[in-house]
Amino acid sequence: METEILNADILNQAQSWILNNQELLIKYAVNITAALLTLIIGFMAVGMLTGGMNRVMKARKIDNTISDFVTSMLKYGLLAFVIIAALSRVGVQTASFVAIVGAAGLAVGLALQGSLSNFAAGVLLIGFRFFKAGDYVEAGGTAGTVQSVQIFTTILMTPDNRMIVVPNSKILNDNIINYSREKTRRLDLVIGVSYSADLKLTKEVLTRIIGEDSRVLKDPECRIAVSNLGASSVDFIVRPWVKAEDYWNLKFDLLEKIKSELDANGIGIPFPQMDVHLFREDKA
């Protein structure tokens, strides 16, 4: 009986409080609803705006590394603005909130110096454009085709289809070799023949092989010459110029053809050998 009286008393007090604070409850309900609508509509608008901007930049053939980086920066900035606007709807003082966020950001920034350096490096990589999407580069201790430059990292794809995520600061602080920047490349081959080989015939065979391949550029002219008298071989350098996209296929084809033609002309290719001499010691 006492429990029922107590529950009825609590219910009456709750009803009384609700009746006395109807305006306040309605105000907070409206503000919370407005905040939720701000978040939902804001997130949808940010997604549509950034997606549309990304499509426009790609339609204008702006490099993917730039379009992805700018889109990411714009997206996170607008999302932060939407969140602050939603908080202001529920009565949070945005000025003090921004100050708190700024102080927290300073503390987090000190704790995450590596991430900030990656962010700064990403801005510099985009600004100086050492490479673009689709370029094959060697950077940060690895090599691959550039997929995109993100806020903190760069995505590379290896020829065997592995994805490598490299911190931007590591790339910027290391040597960057861009194999796709120029339209042409020089192919450097070293061909060793035996000391008993006819050097004039060897040069003629190498010159003919290079001249018969249409992928070899006429200008600059291919350089074929003796470069070194090694321990067991006479080394020829073969340096044809080729379009960047033909580099690897030409290299593989030339090595195979050179080996076949040298064998066909009786020109030996030496390989490492070791002579072992055994001495018998007569016992007294």
C-alpha positions in Angstrom: 0.0 0.0 0.0 2.8 2.4 0.9 4.6 1.6 -2.4 1.5 2.4 -4.4 1.1 5.7 -2.6 4.8 6.5 -3.2 4.5 5.7 -6.9 1.4 7.8 -7.3 3.2 10.7 -5.6 6.2 10.4 -7.9 3.8 10.3 -10.9 2.0 13.3 -9.7 5.2 15.3 -9.2 6.4 14.3 -12.7 3.1 15.4 -14.3 3.3 18.6 -12.3 6.8 19.3 -13.5 5.9 18.6 -17.1 2.9 20.9 -16.9 5.0 23.7 -15.4 7.9 23.3 -18.0 5.9 22.6 -21.1 7.4 25.6 -22.9 11.0 24.6 -22.0 10.4 21.0 -23.1 8.9 22.1 -26.4 11.8 24.5 -26.9 14.4 21.7 -26.3 12.5 19.2 -28.5 12.4 21.7 -31.3 16.1 22.5 -30.9 17.1 18.8 -30.8 15.0 18.1 -33.8 16.5 21.1 -35.7 20.0 19.9 -34.7 19.3 16.4 -36.0 17.9 17.8 -39.2 21.0 20.0 -39.5 23.3 17.0 -39.2 21.3 14.9 -41.6 20.8 17.5 -44.3 24.3 18.9 -43.7 26.0 15.5 -44.2 23.9 14.9 -47.3 24.8 18.3 -48.7 28.5 17.9 -48.0 28.5 14.5 -49.7 26.7 15.9 -52.8 28.9 19.0 -52.9 32.2 17.3 -52.5 31.2 14.5 -54.9 30.0 17.0 -57.5 33.3 19.0 -57.2 35.3 15.8 -57.6 33.4 14.9 -60.7 33.8 18.4 -62.2 37.6 18.4 -61.5 37.9 15.0 -63.1 35.8 16.1 -66.1 38.2 19.0 -66.5 41.0 16.4 -66.5 42.6 17.7 -63.3 45.0 15.1 -61.9 43.4 12.6 -59.5 46.0 13.4 -56.8 44.9 17.0 -56.7 41.2 16.3 -57.0 41.2 13.7 -54.2 43.3 15.8 -51.9 41.2 19.0 -52.4 37.9 17.0 -52.0 39.1 15.4 -48.7 40.1 18.8 -47.3 36.8 20.4 -48.3 34.8 17.5 -47.0 36.3 17.5 -43.5 36.2 21.3 -43.2 32.5 21.4 -44.2 31.7 18.5 -41.8 33.2 20.4 -38.9 31.1 23.4 -39.8 27.9 21.3 -39.9 28.7 19.8 -36.5 29.3 23.2 -35.0 26.0 24.5 -36.5 24.1 21.6 -35.0 25.6 22.1 -31.6 24.6 25.8 -31.7 21.0 24.7 -32.3 20.9 22.8 -28.9 22.3 25.8 -27.0 26.0 25.0 -27.0 28.0 28.2 -27.0 30.0 27.8 -30.2 32.5 30.5 -29.3 33.6 28.7 -26.1 33.3 25.4 -28.0 35.6 26.6 -30.7 38.1 27.7 -28.0 37.9 24.3 -26.3 38.4 22.6 -29.6 41.3 24.8 -30.4 43.0 24.0 -27.1 42.3 20.3 -27.5 43.6 20.6 -31.1 46.8 22.1 -29.8 47.2 19.3 -27.3 46.4 16.6 -29.9 48.7 18.3 -32.4 51.6 18.1 -30.0 50.9 14.4 -29.4 50.5 13.7 -33.1 53.4 15.6 -34.6 54.0 12.8 -37.0 50.5 13.1 -38.5 50.8 16.8 -38.8 54.1 16.4 -40.6 52.4 13.9 -43.0 49.7 16.5 -43.6 52.2 19.2 -44.4 54.1 16.9 -46.6 50.9 16.0 -48.5 50.3 19.7 -49.1 53.8 20.1 -50.5 53.6 17.0 -52.7 50.4 18.3 -54.2 51.8 21.9 -54.5 55.1 20.9 -56.2 53.6 18.0 -58.2 56.6 15.7 -58.1 54.3 13.0 -59.5 50.7 12.5 -60.6 48.2 9.7 -60.6 49.4 6.9 -62.9 53.1 7.7 -62.6 55.4 4.8 -61.7 57.7 6.1 -58.9 60.3 5.0 -56.5 59.8 6.8 -53.2 59.8 6.2 -49.5 61.8 3.0 -49.8 59.3 1.4 -52.2 58.1 1.6 -55.8 54.7 1.4 -57.5 52.1 3.3 -59.6 50.6 6.3 -57.8 46.9 5.8 -57.1 46.2 8.9 -55.0 47.7 11.3 -52.5 45.6 11.4 -49.3 45.7 13.8 -46.4 48.3 11.8 -44.5 49.4 9.0 -46.9 50.1 8.2 -50.6 48.7 5.0 -52.1 50.9 3.0 -54.5 50.1 -0.1 -56.4 52.9 -2.5 -57.3 53.1 -4.4 -60.6 52.0 -7.6 -58.9 48.8 -5.7 -57.7 49.8 -5.1 -54.0 48.6 -1.8 -52.4 51.3 0.1 -50.4 50.4 2.9 -48.1 53.3 5.2 -47.6 53.3 8.2 -45.1 53.7 11.5 -47.0 56.5 12.7 -44.8 58.6 9.6 -45.6 58.2 10.3 -49.3 59.1 13.9 -49.0 62.1 13.2 -46.9 63.5 10.6 -49.3 64.6 10.6 -52.9 61.8 10.5 -55.4 62.5 8.8 -58.7 59.7 9.3 -61.3 60.0 6.9 -64.1 57.0 8.2 -66.0 57.7 11.9 -66.0 59.5 12.0 -69.3 58.1 10.5 -72.5 61.4 8.7 -73.4 63.9 6.7 -71.5 67.4 5.3 -72.2 67.8 1.5 -71.8 71.2 0.6 -70.5 72.4 -3.0 -71.3 75.8 -4.5 -70.5 76.7 -7.4 -72.7 79.8 -9.4 -71.9 81.6 -11.5 -74.5 84.7 -13.7 -74.2 88.2 -12.4 -74.9 88.4 -14.7 -77.9 85.4 -13.2 -79.6 85.7 -11.0 -82.7 84.9 -7.5 -81.3 84.1 -6.1 -84.8 81.6 -8.9 -85.5 80.1 -8.5 -82.0 79.5 -4.8 -82.6 78.0 -5.5 -86.0 75.6 -8.1 -84.6 74.5 -5.8 -81.7 74.1 -2.9 -84.2 71.9 -5.0 -86.5 69.7 -6.2 -83.7 69.1 -2.6 -82.5 68.5 -1.4 -86.0 65.8 -4.1 -86.7 63.6 -3.2 -83.8 61.1 -0.5 -84.7 60.6 0.5 -81.0 64.2 1.9 -80.8 64.2 5.6 -81.4 66.4 7.0 -84.1 67.0 10.2 -82.2 68.9 10.2 -79.9 71.2 7.6 -81.5 71.9 4.3 -79.8 75.4 4.1 -78.3 77.2 0.7 -78.7 80.8 0.5 -77.5 83.3 -1.4 -75.4 83.0 -0.1 -71.9 85.2 -2.4 -69.8 87.8 -5.1 -69.9 86.7 -7.3 -67.1 88.2 -10.2 -65.3 86.7 -12.8 -67.7 84.8 -10.8 -70.3 84.9 -7.8 -72.7 81.9 -5.7 -71.8 79.8 -3.8 -74.4 77.4 -1.1 -73.5 74.2 -1.0 -75.5 72.1 2.2 -74.9 69.1 2.6 -77.1 66.4 5.2 -76.4 62.8 4.1 -76.3 59.4 5.4 -75.4 58.6 5.1 -71.7 55.7 2.7 -72.2 58.0 0.3 -74.3 60.9 0.2 -71.9 60.3 -3.2 -70.2 59.1 -5.1 -73.2 62.0 -3.9 -75.3 64.5 -4.8 -72.6 63.2 -8.4 -72.3 63.0 -8.9 -76.1 66.5 -7.5 -76.7 68.1 -9.6 -74.1 66.6 -12.8 -75.5 67.4 -11.8 -79.1 71.0 -10.8 -78.3 71.7 -14.1 -76.6 70.3 -16.0 -79.6 72.2 -14.0 -82.2 75.5 -14.2 -80.3 75.1 -18.0 -80.1 74.3 -18.1 -83.8 77.4 -16.2 -84.7 79.7 -18.3 -82.5 80.3 -15.4 -80.0 80.7 -16.8 -76.5 79.3 -15.3 -73.4 81.6 -16.1 -70.4 80.3 -17.1 -67.0 82.2 -17.3 -63.7 84.5 -20.3 -63.4 86.9 -21.6 -60.8 90.0 -23.6 -61.6 91.0 -26.0 -58.8 94.6 -27.3 -58.8 95.4 -30.4 -56.7 98.9 -31.1 -55.6 100.1 -34.4 -54.3 102.7 -34.2 -51.6 105.1 -37.2 -51.5 105.7 -38.5 -48.1 109.2 -39.1 -47.0 
